Amino acid sequence: MTRPAPKTSEDSFAIFKEHLRRQGLKSTAQRDDIAHVFFASRGHISVEELYHQVKQVNSRIGYATVYRTMKLLTECGLAVERHFRDGEARYESAEGHHHDHMICERCGKIVEFAELRIETLQAEVAHRLGFRFTGHKMELYGWCRDCQKKAVTSDE
């Protein structure tokens, strides 16, 4: 059964609460705080980064609780776990459209982008090779504009 994508963080929170209920898990204030902070975050957040943000809301939350809650959010389809070249797990909201990533190897900045021409070309290649295309993830690595400027400035 597919469910409609959540439209708001309140929708996401309701889906999370229902997932906990179906799994026979308690809905705790700590899990609630973690979920709310994650839903309010933007971009790609590590468990460590999320832990530090959540500690500002609830100082009694432990690292392991943040880690386990992110696994639960991933299980119920509200978070996507990503592993970029640095190997650290990062999480982003599963809401929204498909996108790819550009990652700066120097500062770690992650830029999301969507490009119809790339998507079309991938579908054409899959069709030509007789491959049933179900999805992909693309990660492009290099130096962001700011790091390029810093490199040029330090070379002068």
VEXTISE-387254 format. One record per residue: residue number from 0; x, y, z of N, C-alpha, C in turn. Coordinates in Angstrom, 3 decimals, always signed. Layout:
<drenkol NUM, <X, Y, Z>, <X, Y, Z>, <X, Y, Z>>
...
//
This chain:
<drenkol 0, <+0.847, -1.183, +0.000>, <+0.000, +0.000, +0.000>, <+0.887, +1.240, +0.000>>
<drenkol 1, <+0.645, +2.143, -0.913>, <+1.388, +3.402, -0.927>, <+0.539, +4.469, -0.271>>
<drenkol 2, <+1.188, +5.365, +0.405>, <+0.480, +6.460, +1.052>, <+0.917, +7.754, +0.396>>
<drenkol 3, <+0.048, +8.759, +0.443>, <+0.438, +10.037, -0.145>, <+1.631, +10.618, +0.608>>
<drenkol 4, <+2.461, +11.347, -0.116>, <+3.620, +11.984, +0.503>, <+3.145, +13.032, +1.500>>
<drenkol 5, <+3.831, +13.128, +2.641>, <+3.450, +14.143, +3.610>, <+3.651, +15.549, +3.051>>
<drenkol 6, <+2.751, +16.443, +3.372>, <+2.826, +17.808, +2.866>, <+3.459, +18.760, +3.877>>
<drenkol 7, <+3.324, +18.444, +5.149>, <+3.856, +19.310, +6.200>, <+4.607, +18.473, +7.219>>
<drenkol 8, <+5.336, +19.145, +8.099>, <+6.029, +18.412, +9.157>, <+5.011, +17.772, +10.102>>
<drenkol 9, <+3.820, +18.358, +10.226>, <+2.773, +17.739, +11.045>, <+2.316, +16.424, +10.426>>
<drenkol 10, <+2.199, +16.389, +9.086>, <+1.852, +15.145, +8.396>, <+2.937, +14.095, +8.634>>
<drenkol 11, <+4.190, +14.514, +8.511>, <+5.314, +13.601, +8.731>, <+5.298, +13.070, +10.149>>
<drenkol 12, <+5.034, +13.949, +11.102>, <+5.010, +13.546, +12.501>, <+3.901, +12.523, +12.739>>
<drenkol 13, <+2.740, +12.723, +12.132>, <+1.626, +11.778, +12.274>, <+1.998, +10.415, +11.689>>
<drenkol 14, <+2.686, +10.411, +10.551>, <+3.134, +9.153, +9.936>, <+4.128, +8.447, +10.857>>
<drenkol 15, <+5.038, +9.214, +11.458>, <+6.012, +8.646, +12.384>, <+5.313, +8.031, +13.591>>
<drenkol 16, <+4.351, +8.745, +14.171>, <+3.618, +8.235, +15.336>, <+2.882, +6.936, +14.982>>
<drenkol 17, <+2.296, +6.888, +13.799>, <+1.589, +5.679, +13.360>, <+2.568, +4.521, +13.170>>
<drenkol 18, <+3.748, +4.806, +12.631>, <+4.778, +3.775, +12.458>, <+5.187, +3.203, +13.820>>
<drenkol 19, <+5.403, +4.069, +14.779>, <+5.756, +3.600, +16.125>, <+4.657, +2.689, +16.677>>
<drenkol 20, <+3.413, +3.101, +16.527>, <+2.282, +2.311, +17.024>, <+2.249, +0.939, +16.372>>
<drenkol 21, <+2.421, +0.901, +15.034>, <+2.402, -0.380, +14.310>, <+3.550, -1.288, +14.728>>
<drenkol 22, <+4.675, -0.697, +15.113>, <+5.842, -1.482, +15.532>, <+5.762, -1.872, +17.009>>
<drenkol 23, <+4.737, -1.389, +17.717>, <+4.597, -1.678, +19.142>, <+5.599, -0.914, +19.992>>
<drenkol 24, <+6.042, +0.234, +19.496>, <+7.016, +1.054, +20.213>, <+6.331, +2.246, +20.859>>
<drenkol 25, <+6.887, +2.683, +21.970>, <+6.334, +3.833, +22.672>, <+6.675, +5.134, +21.946>>
<drenkol 26, <+5.749, +6.050, +22.023>, <+6.009, +7.403, +21.549>, <+6.503, +8.169, +22.768>>
<drenkol 27, <+7.780, +8.542, +22.735>, <+8.378, +9.224, +23.880>, <+8.660, +10.680, +23.547>>
<drenkol 28, <+8.818, +11.480, +24.583>, <+9.150, +12.893, +24.382>, <+10.485, +13.023, +23.656>>
<drenkol 29, <+11.435, +12.139, +23.951>, <+12.740, +12.200, +23.292>, <+12.612, +11.924, +21.795>>
<drenkol 30, <+11.883, +10.869, +21.435>, <+11.679, +10.576, +20.008>, <+10.954, +11.724, +19.317>>
<drenkol 31, <+9.963, +12.282, +20.018>, <+9.219, +13.412, +19.449>, <+10.145, +14.599, +19.181>>
<drenkol 32, <+10.998, +14.914, +20.148>, <+11.926, +16.042, +19.980>, <+12.870, +15.808, +18.804>>
<drenkol 33, <+13.393, +14.603, +18.705>, <+14.315, +14.267, +17.615>, <+13.609, +14.407, +16.268>>
<drenkol 34, <+12.405, +13.862, +16.171>, <+11.645, +13.938, +14.916>, <+11.368, +15.393, +14.542>>
<drenkol 35, <+10.941, +16.192, +15.511>, <+10.635, +17.598, +15.219>, <+11.880, +18.351, +14.736>>
<drenkol 36, <+13.011, +18.128, +15.380>, <+14.238, +18.814, +14.965>, <+14.650, +18.342, +13.575>>
<drenkol 37, <+14.550, +17.035, +13.306>, <+14.895, +16.534, +11.973>, <+13.980, +17.140, +10.912>>
<drenkol 38, <+12.672, +17.148, +11.153>, <+11.733, +17.687, +10.164>, <+11.982, +19.169, +9.901>>
<drenkol 39, <+12.499, +19.890, +10.896>, <+12.789, +21.316, +10.729>, <+14.136, +21.551, +10.050>>
<drenkol 40, <+14.981, +20.521, +10.012>, <+16.306, +20.685, +9.409>, <+16.184, +20.680, +7.888>>
<drenkol 41, <+17.157, +21.248, +7.261>, <+17.209, +21.275, +5.796>, <+18.542, +20.688, +5.370>>
<drenkol 42, <+18.566, +20.093, +4.236>, <+19.819, +19.575, +3.716>, <+20.112, +18.176, +4.208>>
<drenkol 43, <+21.369, +17.908, +4.426>, <+21.867, +16.574, +4.737>, <+22.542, +16.635, +6.095>>
<drenkol 44, <+21.950, +15.975, +7.062>, <+22.412, +16.103, +8.440>, <+22.915, +14.756, +8.961>>
<drenkol 45, <+24.043, +14.793, +9.625>, <+24.583, +13.574, +10.232>, <+23.916, +13.369, +11.588>>
<drenkol 46, <+24.031, +12.171, +12.125>, <+23.489, +11.895, +13.450>, <+24.163, +12.811, +14.467>>
<drenkol 47, <+25.466, +13.008, +14.309>, <+26.211, +13.873, +15.229>, <+25.678, +15.313, +15.196>>
<drenkol 48, <+25.445, +15.843, +14.005>, <+24.918, +17.201, +13.871>, <+23.510, +17.299, +14.468>>
<drenkol 49, <+22.697, +16.297, +14.171>, <+21.335, +16.278, +14.704>, <+21.365, +16.175, +16.229>>
<drenkol 50, <+22.238, +15.336, +16.746>, <+22.395, +15.172, +18.192>, <+22.678, +16.524, +18.855>>
<drenkol 51, <+23.601, +17.285, +18.308>, <+23.939, +18.591, +18.891>, <+22.761, +19.563, +18.824>>
<drenkol 52, <+21.992, +19.509, +17.749>, <+20.817, +20.385, +17.637>, <+19.729, +19.976, +18.629>>
<drenkol 53, <+19.522, +18.654, +18.765>, <+18.481, +18.152, +19.666>, <+18.850, +18.428, +21.126>>
<drenkol 54, <+20.140, +18.362, +21.444>, <+20.586, +18.624, +22.822>, <+20.204, +20.033, +23.265>>
<drenkol 55, <+20.069, +20.954, +22.342>, <+19.656, +22.316, +22.678>, <+18.178, +22.365, +23.063>>
<drenkol 56, <+17.408, +21.380, +22.579>, <+15.980, +21.301, +22.879>, <+15.744, +20.458, +24.134>>
<drenkol 57, <+16.481, +19.351, +24.239>, <+16.308, +18.415, +25.344>, <+17.683, +17.865, +25.719>>
<drenkol 58, <+18.232, +18.361, +26.804>, <+19.605, +18.004, +27.188>, <+19.738, +16.564, +27.668>>
<drenkol 59, <+18.627, +15.872, +27.899>, <+18.683, +14.493, +28.403>, <+18.741, +13.446, +27.296>>
<drenkol 60, <+18.759, +13.868, +26.039>, <+18.762, +12.922, +24.929>, <+20.175, +12.416, +24.680>>
<drenkol 61, <+20.296, +11.099, +24.511>, <+21.587, +10.494, +24.233>, <+21.805, +10.272, +22.743>>
<drenkol 62, <+23.055, +10.112, +22.394>, <+23.440, +9.887, +20.996>, <+22.756, +8.641, +20.426>>
<drenkol 63, <+22.737, +7.569, +21.197>, <+22.141, +6.310, +20.717>, <+20.656, +6.476, +20.416>>
<drenkol 64, <+19.969, +7.291, +21.208>, <+18.548, +7.531, +20.967>, <+18.348, +8.271, +19.645>>
<drenkol 65, <+19.214, +9.224, +19.354>, <+19.128, +9.946, +18.075>, <+19.368, +8.959, +16.934>>
<drenkol 66, <+20.387, +8.130, +17.063>, <+20.721, +7.144, +16.029>, <+19.541, +6.196, +15.786>>
<drenkol 67, <+18.986, +5.643, +16.854>, <+17.864, +4.693, +16.703>, <+16.626, +5.373, +16.121>>
<drenkol 68, <+16.381, +6.610, +16.512>, <+15.216, +7.332, +15.986>, <+15.376, +7.600, +14.498>>
<drenkol 69, <+16.590, +7.909, +14.061>, <+16.811, +8.115, +12.621>, <+16.591, +6.821, +11.850>>
<drenkol 70, <+16.958, +5.698, +12.433>, <+16.678, +4.409, +11.789>, <+15.166, +4.206, +11.654>>
<drenkol 71, <+14.416, +4.570, +12.677>, <+12.954, +4.452, +12.620>, <+12.365, +5.379, +11.557>>
<drenkol 72, <+12.864, +6.606, +11.489>, <+12.378, +7.546, +10.473>, <+12.701, +7.056, +9.064>>
<drenkol 73, <+13.827, +6.378, +8.916>, <+14.198, +5.806, +7.619>, <+13.287, +4.631, +7.289>>
<drenkol 74, <+13.050, +3.761, +8.264>, <+12.181, +2.588, +8.063>, <+10.794, +2.978, +7.574>>
<drenkol 75, <+10.256, +4.062, +8.122>, <+8.887, +4.434, +7.750>, <+8.839, +5.372, +6.544>>
<drenkol 76, <+9.998, +5.593, +5.894>, <+10.022, +6.326, +4.637>, <+10.046, +7.835, +4.753>>
<drenkol 77, <+10.307, +8.356, +5.954>, <+10.332, +9.808, +6.135>, <+11.727, +10.400, +5.990>>
<drenkol 78, <+12.741, +9.564, +6.112>, <+14.134, +10.000, +5.971>, <+14.833, +9.059, +4.997>>
<drenkol 79, <+15.824, +9.599, +4.324>, <+16.657, +8.804, +3.418>, <+18.083, +8.889, +3.936>>
<drenkol 80, <+18.702, +7.731, +4.090>, <+20.095, +7.688, +4.535>, <+21.000, +7.743, +3.312>>
<drenkol 81, <+21.921, +8.655, +3.319>, <+22.877, +8.819, +2.217>, <+24.287, +8.593, +2.736>>
<drenkol 82, <+25.104, +8.001, +1.903>, <+26.525, +7.834, +2.213>, <+27.314, +8.433, +1.063>>
<drenkol 83, <+27.962, +9.553, +1.326>, <+28.798, +10.169, +0.323>, <+30.214, +9.654, +0.507>>
<drenkol 84, <+31.134, +10.171, -0.224>, <+32.494, +9.651, -0.255>, <+33.177, +9.641, +1.117>>
<drenkol 85, <+32.772, +10.551, +2.012>, <+33.405, +10.588, +3.334>, <+32.970, +9.423, +4.221>>
<drenkol 86, <+31.965, +8.663, +3.789>, <+31.537, +7.473, +4.506>, <+30.568, +7.729, +5.647>>
<drenkol 87, <+30.398, +8.978, +6.052>, <+29.502, +9.284, +7.163>, <+28.056, +9.244, +6.684>>
<drenkol 88, <+27.206, +8.589, +7.456>, <+25.782, +8.557, +7.121>, <+25.197, +9.940, +7.329>>
<drenkol 89, <+24.470, +10.406, +6.332>, <+23.755, +11.675, +6.428>, <+22.300, +11.400, +6.058>>
<drenkol 90, <+21.426, +12.156, +6.640>, <+19.996, +11.952, +6.426>, <+19.384, +13.197, +5.819>>
<drenkol 91, <+18.438, +12.952, +4.926>, <+17.659, +14.047, +4.367>, <+16.210, +13.614, +4.328>>
<drenkol 92, <+15.341, +14.590, +4.269>, <+13.917, +14.311, +4.211>, <+13.601, +13.535, +2.937>>
<drenkol 93, <+12.704, +12.582, +3.053>, <+12.286, +11.810, +1.879>, <+11.206, +12.558, +1.094>>
<drenkol 94, <+10.754, +13.672, +1.627>, <+9.743, +14.476, +0.930>, <+10.358, +15.155, -0.278>>
<drenkol 95, <+9.531, +15.487, -1.209>, <+10.015, +16.289, -2.327>, <+10.339, +15.458, -3.549>>
<drenkol 96, <+11.011, +16.101, -4.456>, <+11.294, +15.549, -5.768>, <+12.647, +14.820, -5.789>>
<drenkol 97, <+12.842, +14.047, -6.825>, <+14.140, +13.402, -7.038>, <+15.179, +14.476, -7.335>>
<drenkol 98, <+16.365, +14.269, -6.796>, <+17.461, +15.197, -7.077>, <+18.784, +14.452, -6.967>>
<drenkol 99, <+19.804, +15.055, -7.504>, <+21.152, +14.512, -7.440>, <+21.996, +15.444, -6.581>>
<drenkol 100, <+23.264, +15.073, -6.388>, <+24.107, +15.829, -5.459>, <+25.459, +16.163, -6.060>>
<drenkol 101, <+25.913, +17.389, -5.775>, <+27.292, +17.801, -6.017>, <+27.917, +18.005, -4.644>>
<drenkol 102, <+29.077, +17.393, -4.424>, <+29.719, +17.443, -3.122>, <+31.104, +18.051, -3.270>>
<drenkol 103, <+31.374, +19.089, -2.477>, <+32.695, +19.716, -2.495>, <+33.647, +18.861, -1.674>>
<drenkol 104, <+34.726, +18.453, -2.302>, <+35.719, +17.611, -1.635>, <+36.562, +18.389, -0.637>>
<drenkol 105, <+36.501, +19.694, -0.735>, <+37.338, +20.519, +0.139>, <+36.606, +20.914, +1.420>>
<drenkol 106, <+35.388, +21.450, +1.296>, <+34.666, +21.941, +2.481>, <+33.496, +21.058, +2.888>>
<drenkol 107, <+33.104, +20.108, +2.029>, <+32.007, +19.207, +2.358>, <+30.625, +19.708, +1.992>>
<drenkol 108, <+30.546, +20.894, +1.410>, <+29.255, +21.461, +1.000>, <+28.553, +20.493, +0.050>>
<drenkol 109, <+27.245, +20.326, +0.243>, <+26.444, +19.459, -0.615>, <+25.387, +20.319, -1.291>>
<drenkol 110, <+25.371, +20.279, -2.611>, <+24.413, +21.048, -3.392>, <+23.499, +20.066, -4.112>>
<drenkol 111, <+22.202, +20.239, -3.928>, <+21.230, +19.407, -4.624>, <+20.893, +20.054, -5.968>>
<drenkol 112, <+20.673, +19.203, -6.972>, <+20.246, +19.733, -8.259>, <+19.403, +18.693, -8.980>>
<drenkol 113, <+18.593, +19.175, -9.906>, <+17.810, +18.308, -10.783>, <+18.017, +18.819, -12.201>>
<drenkol 114, <+18.270, +17.905, -13.115>, <+18.517, +18.291, -14.498>, <+17.776, +17.322, -15.406>>
<drenkol 115, <+16.745, +17.804, -16.059>, <+15.901, +16.972, -16.918>, <+16.708, +16.285, -18.014>>
<drenkol 116, <+17.705, +16.973, -18.581>, <+18.494, +16.366, -19.667>, <+19.235, +15.124, -19.183>>
<drenkol 117, <+19.751, +15.155, -17.970>, <+20.435, +13.984, -17.422>, <+19.447, +12.849, -17.212>>
<drenkol 118, <+18.298, +13.169, -16.657>, <+17.272, +12.147, -16.406>, <+16.824, +11.499, -17.721>>
<drenkol 119, <+16.613, +12.330, -18.741>, <+16.185, +11.823, -20.044>, <+17.255, +10.935, -20.663>>
<drenkol 120, <+18.506, +11.365, -20.616>, <+19.599, +10.587, -21.179>, <+19.743, +9.227, -20.474>>
<drenkol 121, <+19.610, +9.223, -19.164>, <+19.705, +7.954, -18.432>, <+18.606, +6.984, -18.863>>
<drenkol 122, <+17.393, +7.502, -19.010>, <+16.275, +6.660, -19.443>, <+16.515, +6.126, -20.852>>
<drenkol 123, <+17.059, +6.963, -21.737>, <+17.355, +6.524, -23.109>, <+18.418, +5.437, -23.123>>
<drenkol 124, <+19.459, +5.599, -22.341>, <+20.535, +4.595, -22.278>, <+19.984, +3.282, -21.724>>
<drenkol 125, <+19.192, +3.365, -20.673>, <+18.607, +2.150, -20.098>, <+17.745, +1.430, -21.134>>
<drenkol 126, <+16.926, +2.180, -21.856>, <+16.064, +1.585, -22.882>, <+16.901, +0.925, -23.983>>
<drenkol 127, <+17.919, +1.631, -24.440>, <+18.779, +1.111, -25.505>, <+19.471, -0.193, -25.084>>
<drenkol 128, <+19.825, -0.295, -23.830>, <+20.510, -1.496, -23.337>, <+19.551, -2.571, -22.828>>
<drenkol 129, <+18.247, -2.298, -22.966>, <+17.256, -3.275, -22.542>, <+17.167, -3.412, -21.027>>
<drenkol 130, <+17.447, -2.343, -20.340>, <+17.467, -2.363, -18.886>, <+16.218, -1.686, -18.364>>
<drenkol 131, <+15.511, -2.329, -17.470>, <+14.324, -1.712, -16.867>, <+14.797, -0.780, -15.763>>
<drenkol 132, <+14.701, +0.489, -16.020>, <+15.217, +1.535, -15.152>, <+14.244, +1.791, -14.003>>
<drenkol 133, <+14.709, +1.657, -12.771>, <+13.843, +1.885, -11.614>, <+14.289, +3.066, -10.759>>
<drenkol 134, <+15.463, +3.598, -11.022>, <+15.932, +4.747, -10.259>, <+17.442, +4.810, -10.256>>
<drenkol 135, <+17.952, +5.831, -9.597>, <+19.400, +6.011, -9.509>, <+19.728, +7.030, -8.434>>
<drenkol 136, <+20.994, +7.105, -8.123>, <+21.494, +8.224, -7.331>, <+22.786, +8.665, -7.980>>
<drenkol 137, <+22.938, +9.964, -8.108>, <+24.128, +10.512, -8.737>, <+24.821, +11.444, -7.757>>
<drenkol 138, <+26.127, +11.251, -7.646>, <+26.955, +12.109, -6.810>, <+28.124, +12.578, -7.656>>
<drenkol 139, <+28.270, +13.878, -7.753>, <+29.371, +14.477, -8.485>, <+30.283, +15.169, -7.482>>
<drenkol 140, <+31.584, +14.931, -7.591>, <+32.552, +15.482, -6.648>, <+33.454, +16.505, -7.321>>
<drenkol 141, <+33.834, +17.508, -6.574>, <+34.725, +18.541, -7.079>, <+34.899, +19.610, -6.024>>
<drenkol 142, <+35.174, +20.828, -6.462>, <+35.345, +21.966, -5.560>, <+34.254, +22.982, -5.842>>
<drenkol 143, <+33.597, +23.452, -4.781>, <+32.561, +24.480, -4.939>, <+33.210, +25.806, -5.337>>
<drenkol 144, <+32.394, +26.746, -5.722>, <+32.870, +28.058, -6.163>, <+33.704, +28.748, -5.084>>
<drenkol 145, <+33.236, +28.704, -3.819>, <+33.963, +29.364, -2.733>, <+35.356, +28.757, -2.542>>
<drenkol 146, <+35.458, +27.441, -2.588>, <+36.759, +26.793, -2.411>, <+37.689, +27.058, -3.595>>
<drenkol 147, <+37.124, +27.167, -4.792>, <+37.941, +27.521, -5.948>, <+38.523, +28.920, -5.781>>
<drenkol 148, <+37.686, +29.862, -5.304>, <+38.156, +31.236, -5.086>, <+39.242, +31.269, -4.025>>
<drenkol 149, <+39.066, +30.531, -2.949>, <+40.052, +30.489, -1.869>, <+41.377, +29.915, -2.381>>
<drenkol 150, <+41.293, +28.892, -3.238>, <+42.507, +28.273, -3.789>, <+43.254, +29.253, -4.676>>
<drenkol 151, <+42.521, +30.017, -5.484>, <+43.159, +31.000, -6.375>, <+43.796, +32.105, -5.534>>
<drenkol 152, <+43.094, +32.572, -4.509>, <+43.591, +33.627, -3.644>, <+44.847, +33.177, -2.898>>
<drenkol 153, <+44.883, +31.948, -2.427>, <+46.050, +31.467, -1.678>, <+47.245, +31.203, -2.590>>
<drenkol 154, <+47.002, +31.016, -3.904>, <+48.088, +30.788, -4.853>, <+48.785, +32.095, -5.240>>
<drenkol 155, <+48.093, +33.223, -5.045>, <+48.646, +34.514, -5.482>, <+49.707, +35.019, -4.555>>
//
